[in-house]
């Protein structure tokens, strides 16, 4: 018998987590595995006074809950290993449904009530008896657990994403006694693997609840710190379970449930006993759990990004032209060995050399593939992607830039094609396209599994890019008449003002400006005029 075995006390008839008997088991020179132990109820009570009974070690259940049989015995099977020379304290705990006129205790009467793995000599000071408990009609506090939220799709690769929501409502029935959350335990009953749910945490109102999180198999237990454990009389606290989703399979479902109401342990502070817990879960596939969170882990979709330019004109020699911008919609990160960006059939290459490929090389000095504005690959020549020796742009879009460098993609990445035009380019029109099938051997980074063709979708098609000759117009706009008069000896006179306008196709860099003086000689110009300046937008150049 442990010195910590509970004293006799009066217990509310509906109390939960009531401790009855604590006892020590000490292993000898070798490890011993406790397979089962049988405890006997005694006293002027009834088997029906108990809802269920279980064993705990250090406040954590090590057996399932069992009812007491008609012979007053309950067999509990912890399958618990005690290290050689170590002592472990076990506590028998019960949820009550008692008659307040009864009285009950528990005892272990002999070594025959203990079963171990292997041939073990069991000795002890039998009869090992706990103290008897009386019962009162005091009405213990009520706790109700409800689901929150709706069935939702989540993405593999999401971090700190909600995968379960619930609320606890606490109500004292006698006086104004607050409650204290000891632990809340949930079973993951969906087909998702718990190993794919990393860094599981409990949140409340958008903030993490400090405390311990314990995961064992398909069960997760949240034990808030003392600073966050109080739930006031009449208070409803709303929680969410969050985790990082890694390596999950497409279509897996995360669904949490309460296996047993004893897994929600909220102690009434006035009495020290567990509250009477009920659950009202009505979400999920069978409307009896928290809601379903379906994992989307198998998707490779592309679309034209809103930043992709419209149809534009560019002067010959223009550099860093954005041809198109696509965006990704991924279930999880992928790795690909490259991407083929094809010349669209709307391209109009009517001038230059005899074949499309050679004409393209004359027009486009360089093509670059960018992901989130970082260069992935650079090419100077396209190829006949379908190897049909045609080398022409027909209805199959078979001429392409074959970017064969490996790169990774995440959800909402931006894929951009950049071009540099040759100074001697022809006035041709180009248009580019690619779709989800143009990625080379895409596979999921987390599993190295190929992306199934059924999970690919989407096409990215840019607008027309027209190569044109650069243009410049010059217009006088100083407002002077032909007989304008200036005062001899005056300074800072404006003699000519012009407007330079570049065409829409390109910016222009003015290299030199030459001014003539009609009607006077060079000698006269240097005699009559001094301190010449040219100003651009009011600034001396």
Secondary structure, DSSP 8 states (H G I E B T S, - for coil): --TT-----EEETT-BSEEEEEEEEE--SS-EEEEEEEEEEESSS-GGGEEEEEEEETTEE-S--B---TTSEEEE---EEE-TT-EEEEEEEEEE---TT-EEEEEE--GGGEEESSS------SSEE---EEEE-----EEEEEE-S--EEEETT-SSEEEEEEEEEEE-SSS---EEEEEEEEEE-SSS-GGGEEEEEEEETTEE--EEEEEETTEEEEEE-GGG-EE-TT-EEEEEEEEEE-S--TT-EE-EE-S-GGGEEEEETTT-SB-EEEEE--BTTTTSBS--EEEE---EEEEE-TTS--SEEEETT--SEEEEEEEEEESS-EEES-EEEEE-TT-B--SSSSSHHHHHHHHEEEEEEEETTEEEEEES--EETT--S--S--TT--EEEEE---EEE-TT-EEEEEEEE-TT--S-EE-EEEEGGGBSS-EETTT--B--GGGEE-EEE---EEEE---EEEEE-S---TT----TT--S-----EEEEE-TT------------TTS-HHHHHHH--S---EETTEE-
